Amino acid sequence: MRTQVRMTMMIRLQEILLLILLLFIATVISAQNYDTKLRLSGSIDKDITKKLKASFEYEHRFDTNISNFDKAFIEPEVEYEIMKDVDVGAKYRVGINQKKSGMTYQQRFTFYGNYEYDIEEFEVSVQSLLQYGYDDIENSSNMLENALVARYSISVDYDWFGTKMEPYFKYELHHHLNHPNGHILNEWKLRAGLKYDLTRKSRLNIFYMFENEFNVAKPVDAHILGIGYSYSL
């Protein structure tokens, strides 16, 4: 019975992967406006207790075909395991955003829940995230600037037995909840990457992400390359 359930879940997982791949191909073919971006990040994390973990991340972003500085931010985070395979967490982000009018300072609050399930060598993670932030801290009283966004994602990590490598992919959909035109879906992302354990405590994460905007003025589809380094204390 258990084997049959696992086989059914594997078939469904393959169907989901195929559907996402077809969606990605169709979007790339039909896309018109492109940009190539780069993200560089570093983070540290520490287990406070067996169930509570804290982390701190810095990220630097470039856009306009990796020729211009786009954004930089720092983001502390806490995560708590409420039961086996179920986590909840919170993040606070503050950063600098380069716009045509000049530099602006942003902040964003994020709360999320995460569920993980192992299927043979695969780890499937489903996340629901709610974020609320200001495009400009100085004008944070303007409600039009305070975006309330729900983000839904599914990710699959493959445990490559006998190696230090862990390939993965992630699909994410954005749902703008307080847009002036009402609830709208306005963006999806597809990421494929490779995590590599440098040492027992440090890891390198290299990825490619395709970002598709829609239901927004002047949508831009972005090809994003990323390199991240993490260290566990």
Buried (B, 14 or more C-beta within 10 A) or exposed (E): EEEEEEEEBEEEBEEBBEEBEEBBEEBBEEBEEEBBBBBBBBBBBEEEEEEEBBBEBBBBBBBEEBEEEBBBBEBEBBBBBEEEEEBEBEBBBBBBBBEEEEEBBBBBEBEBBBEBEEBEEBBBBEBEBBBBBBBBBEEBEEEEBBBBBBBBBBBBBBBEEEEEEBBBBBBBBBBBBEBEEEEBEBBBBBBEBBBEEEEEEEBBBEBEBBBBBEEEEEBBBBBBBBBBBBBBE
